[in-house]
Amino acid sequence: MSEPKPVFNTQVPVSWLFRMAWRDSRKNRSRLFLFTSSIILGIAALVAVYSFSDNLQRDIDDQAKVLTGADLIIDGRKAISEPVINMLNTLGDQRAKEQSFASMIYFIRGQGSRLVQIKALEGKYPFYGEIETTPAAAVKQLAQGRNALVDKTVMLQFNAKPGDSIQLGKLNFAIAGYLDQAPGQNGIIATFSPVVYINLKYLPETGLAQFGSRIHYSYYYKFNQASTIPALLKKIQPVLEKEGLDHETVASKKQNTARSFRDLSRFLSLAGFVALLLGCIGVGSAIHVYIHEKLAAIATLRCMGLSAWDAFFIYLIQLTFIGLAGAITGAALGTVLQFLLPYALKDFLPVDFSMQISWTAIFQGVITGVVIAVLFALPSLLSVRKVSPLNAIRLSFEQAKTKTDPAKIIVYLLIFLFILGFAYLQMSSWLQAVIFSMGLLTTILIFYGLSFLLLKLVRKALPTGIAYVWRQGFSNLYRPGNLTLMLIVAIGLSTTLIATLYFVQGILLNKVTLSSGKTQANMVLFDIQSDQAKGVNTLAKQYHLPLMNQVPVVTMRLEEINGKTAAQLVVADSLNKTKVAGQENERRESSSSIFKREIQATYQSKLTDAEEITSGKWTGRVSPEKEPVYISLDERYAERLGVNVGDSILFNVQGMMLKTVIGSLRKIDWVRMQTNFRIVFPAGVLEEAPQFHVLMTRVPDENISAEFQRAVLKKFPNVSVVDLDLVLKVLDTLLGKISSVIRFMASFSIITGWIVLISAVRSSKNQRLREIVLLRTIGAREKQILAITAIEYLFLGLMAAAAGMVIALAGSWALAVYSFETSFSPQLLPVLLLFTLVTLIVVITGMLSSRGVLRSPPLEVLRKDS
């Protein structure tokens, strides 16, 4: 009598799928934590950055009027003609004006001097916000006599107090109070360029308003009806352009301020993105191992009548909710961490930062986390559909070979598009996003290729006569069902991203590091008039100071490039359909800024040590009658102008038109402590043009520096002195803060990388369980098993770390040369330390994972595995 055929239920309720997903997860939560931990820090970094950016943008929008201080600002860098001044005096309902320039002040009681930014003010500016002083009433004293407000950092530096006197040019001013805060000023600006306010009516008496002072003229306006400003600007724009004046409104201030912090936000986002990519690697590797271990259980369920798609959905539900829990945890952690960013960046922020929870950033983070959890788990999950009931029998000794799954190809394509789209959101450039995504894809393929090659070499080159533990350790790398390829890719990619981030961090910091050697200048004197040059030189010799570099400076403006004015260049670019997107905007920006801006150029007969000709031919001297004049441009400045060797430029040299041709381009080492210029004329052309001089020298100590500065200020009050040692101290402080910000964000990615690395190794623990038990059953000692495990993980770590470090070095070199335009010379010690550390972590983690199995009796472990 034949047995009745079992009836299989092929349609199961959705609620049953959820219950099965929950029940299965209860025994595997420690393993699933590896999956969750991989994305927590990545999501935390993104949410922290997004929240910070959202709050900063909101504060900029809310405080734009206070940052501007007026509804409209019109400013320029040269004296304005009388008719235009009369026109400007008719604008707005309330008006104020300011003339600002760099100059030296001298503290009479403390007998110290310092280069500051003088702001000579007339009117009740700012119209929005206020100039904050201590005492609060000090700002009102500006209009009541020869009083000054001095930046509090300078006051503290020279131990000055309200009531003390300062000398400014030919006049003395009483210090009315400490200047705590002014519109648009933040901690960094105050450190580099401390401000001193005086009343504008006393400026002529100081004797500082003369040629070479480079005065910036600003006119502030308040309108009762701000809506009329756009129409007014459209009406007066031709006059402003003809006079070379710029304008700024609350709206443009908002845009410009946000734009200035776009690079900062982009860097922070990229750091978070790297952490997220590492999380993706962790998700993929952890789920690959997890599903591999679940194949036997899935095959058993298939024997009981469960359909392939039902098994797929059980684990899809399980991993989706685990991913959701990780994303929510990461979003909560990121929300907490965003409150640390303002403390790290407070000296760089132009606004009073208000910390609030950004629900938009949290929502974006949670959605991104869930998408990553599902998307990067799908390649392994899709294999569940191919598990046959027969796998319950044959899985223990052979792997079923399957054909290429079209669904997996689609998922891999979606993963690539996700990375590409996310990279574009961070970089705002499709070209950079494509290069980054293709580079990542190429790196993964390289790791897979290296893994296959090395494993084949190990298998074929393994000597038969070596010790048993060595032979067994190497054999474990290519045994059936191993996860060596996955581990090498996961560990190698983690190493690559961690090392690249470390090297790029060093590139960023070294690029802005300045140093002052014993033979370099440490003091600069500028605004020296031609009739003062000999007197300043004589004074320097009296103090036994070397004249290390003395150059003339001629002020000029661009008039035409290749026969076209700024407006004509914009029209030409708009008609040229072959221009790449954004180039017209760049040219328009050049037209509105480069053409209006005064240019400081020099003339010389030979190049300095910091200059190198990269294109064309250098001309050192010409006769005054010869036209055109062949000049040399800084190659980066030429790129901004869109010009090359052979192009013509017409300069307005203070009323005299001078035709020139670009004869050469130069690469300039701007880090060198000496005078460098974007535009250099040959000798024999500009000697008779109005000019001032810059002198560089070196003072041996602080006492002589102070005495020399006092002597210069007494004899030549218009001459400004910059103490480079003081500048370097300020830069050290600034670079320390920048380093903290870079390392703060890099830590997200580096910590995530270590978690992924450790998770990838620990996730292979159960793969070795049966093998270790069998070795113990046939008599292998604990030391032998540990040695076999150590050899396997040592070679695994060496291969992955070596490949990762090589790719990181190559990628960092490419970034340094082509992106940061600097050299890349990594130190050997950090490279060796990173390589050794990765290898040790792989070995130690693998060893610790195996010790747990060794502590249990073999029969107990076999029962758990059965």
C-alpha positions in Angstrom: 0.0 0.0 0.0 1.6 3.3 -1.1 1.9 6.2 1.2 -0.4 9.3 0.5 1.4 12.1 -1.2 1.9 15.1 1.2 0.0 18.2 0.3 2.3 21.3 0.3 0.8 24.7 1.1 2.3 27.0 -1.6 0.5 30.1 -0.5 1.5 31.3 3.0 0.0 34.4 4.7 2.2 37.5 4.9 1.9 37.6 8.7 3.5 34.1 8.7 6.5 35.5 6.8 6.9 38.3 9.3 6.7 35.8 12.2 9.3 33.5 10.6 11.6 36.5 10.0 11.3 37.4 13.7 11.8 33.9 15.0 14.8 33.3 12.9 16.4 36.6 13.9 16.2 35.8 17.6 19.0 33.2 17.2 21.1 35.3 14.9 21.0 38.8 16.4 24.7 38.7 17.3 25.6 38.0 13.7 23.1 40.5 12.4 24.7 43.1 14.7 27.7 43.0 12.4 25.4 43.9 9.5 23.8 46.7 11.5 27.0 48.2 12.9 28.4 48.6 9.4 25.9 51.3 8.5 25.4 53.0 11.9 28.4 55.2 11.7 28.0 55.9 8.0 24.4 57.1 8.5 25.5 59.0 11.7 28.2 60.9 9.7 25.7 61.8 6.9 23.0 62.9 9.3 25.4 65.0 11.3 26.7 66.7 8.2 23.2 67.2 6.7 21.9 68.6 9.9 24.8 70.9 10.3 24.4 72.2 6.7 20.6 72.7 7.1 21.1 74.6 10.3 23.9 76.7 8.8 21.8 77.6 5.7 18.8 78.5 7.9 21.0 80.7 10.1 22.5 82.4 7.1 19.1 83.1 5.7 17.8 84.4 9.0 20.9 86.6 9.7 21.7 87.8 6.2 20.6 91.3 7.0 22.8 91.4 10.1 25.7 90.0 8.1 25.3 92.7 5.5 24.3 95.5 7.9 22.4 97.4 5.2 19.9 96.8 2.3 22.5 97.8 -0.3 26.3 98.2 -0.3 28.1 99.8 -3.2 31.9 99.6 -3.1 35.1 100.0 -5.1 38.9 100.0 -4.8 39.6 103.4 -6.3 38.5 107.0 -5.7 35.1 107.7 -7.2 34.5 110.6 -9.5 32.5 113.6 -8.2 29.5 113.1 -10.5 29.1 109.5 -9.4 29.5 110.5 -5.7 26.7 113.0 -6.2 24.5 110.3 -7.7 25.3 107.9 -4.8 24.4 110.6 -2.3 20.8 110.6 -3.6 20.2 106.8 -3.1 18.4 105.2 -0.1 16.5 106.7 2.8 19.5 106.4 5.2 23.1 106.5 4.2 26.6 105.8 5.6 30.0 105.5 4.1 33.3 103.9 5.0 36.9 103.9 3.9 39.0 100.9 4.9 42.7 100.0 4.4 45.5 98.3 6.1 47.8 100.4 8.3 50.0 100.3 11.4 48.8 101.4 14.8 51.1 102.2 17.7 50.1 101.7 21.4 51.6 104.7 23.2 51.6 103.2 26.7 52.7 99.7 25.8 55.0 100.9 23.0 53.9 98.1 20.7 52.7 98.3 17.0 50.5 96.0 14.9 49.2 95.9 11.4 45.4 96.3 11.5 42.4 97.0 9.2 41.4 100.6 9.6 37.7 101.3 9.1 36.9 105.1 8.9 33.2 105.3 9.3 30.6 108.1 8.8 26.9 107.6 9.6 24.9 105.2 11.6 26.0 102.0 10.1 25.1 99.2 10.6 21.4 99.7 10.0 20.8 96.0 11.0 22.5 94.4 14.0 25.0 96.5 15.8 28.7 96.9 16.5 29.2 95.2 19.8 31.7 96.8 22.2 32.8 96.8 25.8 31.5 99.0 27.4 28.3 99.0 25.3 28.2 102.8 25.0 31.7 103.0 23.5 30.3 102.8 19.9 28.5 106.1 20.4 31.8 107.9 21.2 33.0 107.4 17.6 31.0 110.5 16.5 32.1 112.6 19.5 35.8 113.1 19.0 39.1 111.4 18.2 38.1 108.1 19.6 38.7 104.6 18.4 37.3 101.1 18.8 40.1 98.5 18.9 39.7 94.8 18.3 39.7 93.0 21.7 42.4 90.4 20.6 44.8 93.2 19.8 43.9 95.0 23.1 44.7 91.8 25.0 47.9 91.2 23.1 49.3 94.6 24.1 47.6 94.8 27.5 45.7 97.9 26.5 42.6 99.2 28.2 39.9 101.8 27.4 41.3 105.2 27.9 44.7 104.4 26.5 45.9 106.1 23.4 47.0 104.8 20.0 48.9 106.6 17.2 47.5 106.3 13.7 49.5 108.1 11.2 50.0 111.7 12.4 47.1 111.6 14.9 46.6 110.1 18.3 43.2 108.5 19.2 41.7 107.6 22.6 40.6 104.0 22.9 36.9 104.2 23.6 36.4 100.5 24.2 37.0 96.9 23.1 35.5 95.9 19.7 33.8 92.6 20.3 31.9 92.0 17.1 31.2 93.8 13.8 28.9 92.8 10.9 30.4 90.0 8.8 33.3 89.4 11.1 34.2 86.0 12.6 37.0 84.6 14.7 39.4 83.8 11.9 39.0 87.2 10.1 39.6 89.0 13.4 42.7 86.9 14.0 44.2 87.7 10.6 42.9 91.2 10.1 41.9 92.9 13.4 39.7 95.9 13.0 40.1 99.5 14.4 37.2 101.9 13.9 37.6 105.7 13.7 35.5 108.6 12.6 35.9 109.3 8.8 36.3 113.0 9.3 39.7 112.5 10.9 41.2 110.3 8.1 42.7 113.2 6.0 44.6 114.5 9.1 46.3 111.2 9.7 48.1 111.5 6.4 47.4 107.9 5.5 45.0 108.5 2.6 47.5 108.7 -0.2 48.7 106.7 -3.2 49.6 103.2 -2.3 47.2 102.9 0.6 44.8 100.8 -1.4 41.7 102.3 0.1 38.4 100.4 -0.2 35.4 102.7 -0.5 32.1 101.5 0.7 28.6 103.2 0.7 25.8 101.7 2.8 22.1 102.3 2.2 18.9 101.5 4.0 15.6 101.6 2.1 12.1 101.9 3.6 10.9 99.8 0.7 13.5 97.2 0.0 11.5 95.9 -3.0 12.6 98.9 -5.0 16.3 97.9 -4.9 16.3 95.5 -8.0 14.7 98.2 -10.2 17.2 100.8 -8.9 20.2 98.6 -9.5 19.1 97.9 -13.1 18.8 101.6 -13.7 22.3 102.5 -12.2 24.1 99.4 -13.3 25.8 101.0 -16.4 27.1 103.8 -14.2 28.5 101.3 -11.6 30.2 99.2 -14.3 31.7 102.2 -16.0 33.1 103.4 -12.6 34.3 99.9 -11.7 32.0 99.6 -8.7 30.5 96.4 -7.2 27.3 96.1 -5.3 25.9 93.7 -2.7 22.4 93.2 -1.4 20.9 91.1 1.4 20.0 88.4 -1.2 23.5 88.4 -2.8 25.1 88.3 0.6 23.0 85.3 1.5 24.1 83.5 -1.7 27.8 84.5 -1.4 28.0 83.4 2.2 26.3 80.1 1.5 28.7 79.6 -1.5 31.7 80.3 0.6 30.7 77.4 2.9 29.7 75.1 0.1 33.3 73.7 -0.1 33.3 73.1 3.6 29.9 71.3 3.4 31.1 69.3 0.4 34.2 68.1 2.3 32.2 67.2 5.3 29.7 65.3 3.1 32.4 63.5 1.3 33.9 62.3 4.6 30.4 61.0 5.5 30.1 59.5 2.1 33.3 57.5 2.5 32.1 56.3 5.8 28.8 55.3 4.1 30.7 53.4 1.4 32.6 51.5 4.0 29.3 50.7 5.6 28.1 49.4 2.2 31.1 47.1 2.0 30.3 45.8 5.5 26.6 45.2 4.6 27.6 43.3 1.5 30.2 41.1 3.2 28.2 40.4 6.4 25.0 39.4 4.4 27.1 37.3 2.0 28.4 35.2 5.0 25.0 35.2 6.8 23.0 33.9 3.8 25.8 31.4 3.0 25.3 29.9 6.5 21.5 29.9 6.1 21.5 27.8 2.9 21.0 24.5 4.7 18.1 25.9 6.7 16.5 27.4 3.6 16.9 24.1 1.8 15.1 22.3 4.7 12.2 24.8 4.5 12.1 24.2 0.7 11.7 20.4 1.5 8.8 21.3 3.7 7.0 23.0 0.8 8.0 26.6 1.2 8.4 28.3 -2.2 11.6 29.9 -3.2 10.1 33.4 -3.2 8.6 32.9 0.2 12.0 32.0 1.6 13.5 35.1 -0.2 10.9 37.4 1.4 11.4 36.0 4.9 15.1 37.1 4.8 14.3 40.3 2.9 11.8 41.3 5.7 14.3 40.3 8.4 17.2 42.3 6.9 15.0 45.3 6.0 13.9 45.8 9.6 17.4 45.2 10.9 18.6 47.8 8.4 15.9 50.2 9.5 16.9 49.7 13.2 20.5 50.5 12.2 19.5 53.5 10.2 17.4 54.9 13.0 20.3 54.3 15.5 22.7 56.0 13.1 20.3 58.9 12.6 20.0 59.4 16.3 23.7 59.2 16.8 24.2 61.7 14.0 21.7 64.1 15.5 23.7 64.1 18.7 27.1 64.4 16.9 25.9 67.5 14.9 26.0 69.5 18.1 29.8 68.9 18.2 30.5 70.3 14.7 29.7 73.9 15.6 32.3 73.7 18.4 34.9 72.4 15.9 34.0 75.1 13.3 32.9 78.0 15.4 35.9 80.2 14.4 35.0 79.7 10.7 31.3 80.5 10.9 30.1 84.0 10.0 26.8 83.6 11.9 25.6 82.8 15.4 24.9 79.1 15.0 21.7 77.8 16.5 21.5 74.1 17.0 18.2 72.4 16.1 17.1 69.0 15.1 16.8 68.7 11.3 14.0 66.3 10.6 14.8 66.5 6.9 18.3 65.3 7.5 17.0 62.5 9.8 14.5 61.4 7.2 17.2 61.4 4.5 19.5 59.4 6.7 16.9 56.8 7.6 15.8 56.3 4.0 19.4 56.1 2.8 20.2 53.5 5.5 17.2 51.3 4.5 18.1 51.6 0.8 21.7 50.6 1.5 20.6 47.7 3.7 18.3 46.3 1.1 20.3 47.2 -2.0 23.6 45.8 -0.9 22.0 42.7 0.7 20.1 41.8 -2.5 23.0 40.2 -4.4 23.3 37.6 -1.6 19.5 37.4 -1.0 18.7 36.6 -4.6 20.7 33.4 -4.3 17.9 32.2 -1.9 15.6 31.9 -4.9 17.9 29.3 -6.4 18.1 27.0 -3.4 16.7 23.6 -4.3 15.3 21.1 -1.8 18.1 18.8 -3.0 20.6 21.2 -1.5 19.6 19.9 1.9 21.3 16.6 0.9 24.2 17.7 -1.3 25.1 21.1 0.3 27.5 19.4 2.8 29.8 18.2 0.1 29.2 20.1 -3.1 28.0 23.5 -4.3 25.3 23.7 -6.8 26.4 25.5 -10.0 23.9 28.1 -11.2 23.7 30.1 -14.4 24.1 33.8 -14.5 21.2 35.4 -12.7 19.7 38.4 -14.7 18.2 39.7 -11.5 21.7 40.0 -9.9 22.9 41.9 -13.0 20.1 44.4 -12.6 20.8 44.8 -8.8 24.5 45.4 -9.5 23.6 48.0 -12.0 21.3 49.6 -9.5 24.1 49.6 -6.9 26.4 51.3 -9.4 23.7 53.9 -10.2 23.1 54.5 -6.5 26.8 55.2 -5.9 27.0 57.4 -9.0 24.0 59.4 -8.0 25.1 59.8 -4.4 28.6 60.8 -5.5 27.0 63.5 -7.8 25.0 64.8 -4.8 28.3 65.3 -2.8 30.5 66.5 -5.7 28.0 68.5 -7.8 29.9 67.3 -10.9 28.8 64.4 -13.2 32.4 64.1 -14.5 33.9 63.8 -10.9 31.0 61.5 -9.9 31.6 59.2 -12.9 35.4 59.2 -12.3 34.9 58.4 -8.6 32.4 55.6 -9.4 34.4 54.0 -12.1 37.5 54.2 -9.9 35.7 52.4 -7.2 34.4 49.8 -9.6 37.9 49.4 -11.1 39.3 49.0 -7.6 36.9 46.2 -6.8 37.7 44.4 -10.0 41.4 44.7 -9.3 40.9 43.1 -5.9 38.9 40.3 -7.4 41.6 39.8 -10.1 44.4 39.9 -7.6 42.5 37.4 -5.3 42.1 34.9 -8.1 45.7 35.3 -9.2 47.2 34.9 -5.7 45.0 32.0 -4.8 46.0 30.1 -8.0 49.7 30.9 -7.3 49.4 29.6 -3.7 47.6 26.5 -4.9 50.2 25.7 -7.6 53.3 26.8 -5.8 52.6 25.3 -2.4 55.5 22.9 -1.7 54.4 19.3 -0.7 57.2 19.0 1.8 56.3 21.9 4.1 55.1 21.4 7.7 51.5 20.2 8.2 50.2 23.4 9.8 51.6 25.5 7.0 50.2 23.3 4.3 46.8 23.2 6.1 46.8 26.9 6.7 47.4 27.7 3.0 45.0 25.1 1.8 42.2 26.7 3.8 42.4 29.7 1.5 41.1 27.8 -1.5 39.0 24.9 -0.1 35.5 24.4 -1.4 32.9 26.8 0.0 35.6 29.2 1.3 34.9 33.0 1.6 38.5 34.1 0.8 37.6 36.2 -2.2 34.9 38.1 -0.3 37.2 38.7 2.7 40.1 40.0 0.5 37.8 42.4 -1.3 36.1 43.6 2.0 39.4 43.9 3.9 41.3 45.4 0.9 38.6 48.0 0.2 38.5 49.0 3.8 42.3 49.4 3.8 42.2 51.4 0.6 39.6 53.9 1.8 41.2 54.2 5.3 44.7 54.7 3.9 43.5 57.1 1.1 41.6 59.2 3.6 44.8 59.3 5.8 47.0 60.3 2.9 44.6 62.9 1.6 44.3 64.4 5.1 48.1 64.8 5.0 48.0 66.3 1.5 45.4 68.9 2.7 47.4 69.9 5.7 50.8 69.9 4.0 49.4 72.0 1.2 48.6 74.9 3.5 51.6 74.5 5.9 54.0 77.4 5.9 57.4 77.4 7.5 60.0 80.1 8.2 63.6 78.9 8.0 66.6 80.7 9.4 67.4 82.1 6.0 63.9 83.2 5.1 62.4 86.6 5.5 60.3 87.2 8.5 59.2 90.8 8.1 57.6 92.6 5.1 57.3 96.4 4.7 54.9 97.6 2.0 53.2 100.8 0.8 56.7 102.4 0.6 56.5 105.4 -1.7 59.3 105.9 -4.3 60.7 108.9 -2.5 60.8 106.9 0.8 62.6 103.8 -0.6 66.1 105.0 0.1 65.1 106.3 3.6 63.6 102.9 4.5 66.6 101.1 3.2 68.9 103.3 5.2 66.9 102.7 8.4 67.0 98.9 7.8 70.8 99.1 7.5 71.1 101.1 10.7 69.5 98.1 12.5 71.8 95.7 10.6 68.9 94.1 8.8 69.5 92.5 5.3 67.6 93.8 2.3 66.5 90.3 1.1 64.0 91.3 -1.5 62.8 94.7 -2.7 60.4 95.0 -5.5 58.3 97.7 -7.1 54.5 97.4 -7.3 52.4 99.0 -10.1 48.7 99.2 -9.8 46.6 98.6 -13.0 43.4 97.1 -14.4 42.4 94.8 -17.2 40.7 96.6 -20.2 40.6 94.0 -22.9 41.5 90.4 -23.6 42.2 89.6 -27.2 40.5 92.8 -28.2 37.3 92.1 -26.3 36.0 93.9 -23.2 34.4 92.0 -20.3 30.8 92.5 -21.7 31.9 91.3 -25.2 33.5 88.2 -23.7 30.2 87.3 -22.0 28.3 87.7 -25.3 30.9 85.7 -27.2 30.7 82.8 -24.8 26.9 82.8 -24.8 26.9 82.5 -28.6 29.5 79.8 -28.6 27.4 76.6 -28.2 30.5 74.4 -27.9 31.4 75.9 -24.4 30.9 73.4 -21.6 28.2 74.0 -19.1 29.1 76.5 -16.5 32.0 78.2 -18.4 29.8 81.1 -19.3 29.0 81.6 -15.6 32.8 81.5 -14.9 33.4 84.1 -17.6 30.6 86.3 -16.2 32.2 86.0 -12.8 35.5 87.0 -14.3 33.9 90.0 -16.0 32.3 91.2 -12.9 35.3 90.8 -10.6 38.7 90.3 -12.5 38.1 93.2 -14.8 37.0 95.5 -12.0 39.6 94.5 -9.6 42.9 96.4 -9.3 45.9 94.3 -10.2 49.2 94.5 -8.4 52.0 93.8 -10.9 55.8 94.2 -10.9 58.7 94.4 -13.3 61.9 92.5 -13.1 64.8 91.4 -15.3 65.1 87.8 -14.0 62.9 85.2 -12.3 63.0 84.4 -8.6 63.7 81.0 -7.1 60.0 80.4 -6.6 59.1 80.8 -10.3 59.5 78.3 -13.1 58.6 78.8 -16.8 56.1 76.1 -17.9 55.2 77.5 -21.3 56.6 80.1 -23.7 59.7 82.1 -23.4 60.7 84.6 -20.6 61.7 88.1 -21.6 63.7 89.9 -19.0 64.2 93.4 -20.5 62.9 95.3 -23.4 63.2 98.9 -24.8 60.5 101.3 -23.8 59.6 102.0 -27.5 59.1 98.4 -28.4 55.4 97.1 -28.8 53.9 94.9 -27.9 55.4 94.1 -24.5 55.8 90.4 -23.7 54.7 89.6 -20.2 54.6 86.5 -18.0 51.4 85.2 -16.2 50.9 82.8 -13.4 49.5 79.7 -15.1 46.6 79.4 -12.7 45.7 83.1 -13.2 45.9 82.5 -17.0 43.5 79.6 -16.7 41.0 81.8 -14.8 41.3 84.4 -17.6 41.0 81.7 -20.3 44.2 82.8 -22.0 47.4 81.2 -23.2 50.8 82.1 -24.7 50.3 84.4 -27.7 47.0 86.0 -26.5 46.9 89.8 -26.1 45.9 91.8 -23.1 45.3 95.6 -22.9 46.0 97.1 -19.4 45.0 100.4 -18.0 48.0 101.6 -16.1 46.4 104.4 -14.1 45.1 106.1 -17.3 47.8 104.9 -19.7 46.8 102.1 -22.1 49.5 99.5 -22.5 49.3 96.7 -25.1 50.9 93.4 -24.1 51.2 89.8 -25.3 51.5 86.8 -23.1 55.0 85.6 -23.7 55.2 82.9 -21.0 53.4 81.2 -18.2 55.0 80.5 -14.8 54.4 78.0 -12.0 54.8 79.8 -8.7 55.5 78.2 -5.3 53.2 80.4 -3.3 54.3 78.8 -0.1 57.7 80.4 -0.3 58.1 83.4 2.0 58.8 86.0 -0.7 56.9 88.4 -2.9 55.1 86.7 -5.8 53.0 88.2 -8.5 50.5 86.9 -11.0 51.6 89.3 -13.7 55.3 90.2 -14.3 56.5 92.8 -16.8 60.0 92.9 -18.2 62.3 95.7 -17.1 62.3 98.8 -19.2 58.5 99.4 -19.4 57.0 100.5 -16.1 59.9 102.3 -14.4 58.2 105.7 -14.8 54.7 104.5 -13.8 53.3 105.5 -10.4 54.4 102.8 -8.0 55.2 101.8 -4.4 57.7 99.4 -3.1 57.7 96.2 -1.0 60.8 95.3 1.1 61.4 92.0 2.8 64.0 91.5 5.6 64.8 89.3 8.5 65.0 90.5 12.1 67.0 88.3 14.6 64.7 88.6 17.6 61.5 90.2 19.0 63.3 93.1 20.7 64.9 94.3 17.5 61.6 93.7 15.7 59.7 96.0 18.1 62.4 98.7 18.0 62.6 98.6 14.1 58.8 98.8 13.8 58.6 101.8 16.1 61.3 103.6 14.1 59.5 102.9 10.8 56.1 104.0 12.3 57.7 107.2 13.6 59.5 108.2 10.4 57.2 106.7 7.8 53.6 106.4 9.3 52.1 105.3 5.9 54.4 102.3 5.7 52.8 99.0 6.9 54.9 96.3 8.5 53.9 92.7 8.6 55.6 90.5 11.2 55.7 87.1 9.5 56.6 85.3 12.7 53.3 86.6 14.2 51.5 85.5 11.0 53.0 82.0 11.2 51.9 81.7 14.9 48.4 82.7 13.8 48.6 80.2 10.9 49.7 77.5 13.3 46.7 78.1 15.4 44.4 78.2 12.3 46.0 75.0 10.8 45.5 73.3 14.2 41.8 74.1 14.0 41.6 73.0 10.4 43.4 69.8 11.3 40.9 69.1 14.1 38.0 69.6 11.7 39.6 67.3 9.1 40.4 64.6 11.7 37.0 64.9 13.3 35.2 64.0 10.1 37.9 61.5 8.9 37.4 59.7 12.2 33.9 58.7 11.1 35.3 56.9 8.0 38.3 55.4 9.8 36.3 54.0 12.7 33.7 52.6 10.2 36.5 51.1 8.2 37.9 49.3 11.3 34.4 48.0 12.2 33.9 46.7 8.7 37.3 45.1 8.7 36.7 43.4 12.0 33.2 42.4 11.0 34.4 40.9 7.8 36.8 38.7 9.7 34.4 37.8 12.5 31.6 36.9 10.1 33.7 34.0 8.8 33.9 32.5 12.2 31.0 30.0 11.7 32.5 28.9 8.3 35.5 27.4 10.2 33.4 25.8 12.9 33.0 22.3 11.4 36.5 22.1 10.1 38.1 23.0 13.5 35.8 20.4 15.2 36.9 17.7 12.7 40.5 18.6 13.3 40.0 18.2 17.0 38.1 15.0 16.6 41.0 13.4 14.6 43.5 14.5 17.4 44.8 17.9 16.4 46.1 19.9 19.3 44.9 23.4 20.2 48.2 24.9 19.4 48.2 23.3 15.9 44.7 24.6 15.2 45.6 28.1 16.3 48.8 28.0 14.2 46.7 26.8 11.1 44.2 29.7 11.7 47.0 32.2 12.3 48.8 31.2 9.0 45.5 31.5 7.1 44.6 34.9 8.4 48.2 36.1 8.2 48.3 35.4 4.5 44.8 36.8 4.0 45.7 40.0 5.8 49.0 40.4 4.0 47.4 40.0 0.6 44.5 42.3 1.3 46.5 45.0 3.1 49.3 45.0 0.5 46.8 45.4 -2.4 44.9 48.0 -0.5 48.0 50.1 0.4 49.3 50.0 -3.2 45.9 51.2 -4.6 45.6 53.9 -1.9 49.1 55.2 -2.7 48.3 55.3 -6.4 45.0 57.0 -5.8 46.5 59.5 -3.4 49.2 60.4 -5.8 46.6 61.0 -8.6 44.6 63.2 -6.2 47.7 65.2 -5.2 48.9 65.8 -8.7 45.7 66.3 -10.7 43.2 67.6 -8.1 45.3 69.4 -5.4 48.1 70.3 -7.9 50.9 69.4 -5.4 53.5 66.7 -4.9 52.9 63.5 -3.0 55.7 62.1 -0.9 54.3 59.7 1.7 56.4 58.9 4.7 57.5 55.3 4.9 56.7 54.9 8.6 53.0 55.6 8.4 52.6 53.4 5.4 54.3 50.5 7.2 52.3 51.2 10.4 49.0 51.1 8.5 50.0 47.9 6.7 51.1 46.2 9.9 48.1 47.4 11.8 45.6 46.0 9.2 47.4 42.7 9.1 47.5 42.4 12.9 43.8 43.2 13.3 42.9 40.6 10.7 45.1 37.9 12.5 44.1 38.8 16.0 40.4 39.0 15.2 40.5 35.7 13.4 42.4 34.1 16.3 39.9 35.4 18.9 37.0 34.2 16.8 38.4 30.7 16.7 39.2 30.4 20.5 35.5 30.3 21.3 35.1 27.1 19.3 38.2 25.5 20.9 36.7 25.9 24.4 33.7 23.7 23.6 33.7 19.9 23.4 33.7 18.6 19.8 30.4 16.7 20.3 28.6 19.7 21.6 29.7 21.8 18.6 28.7 19.1 16.2 25.2 18.9 17.7 24.8 22.6 17.4 25.9 22.4 13.8 23.6 19.5 12.9 
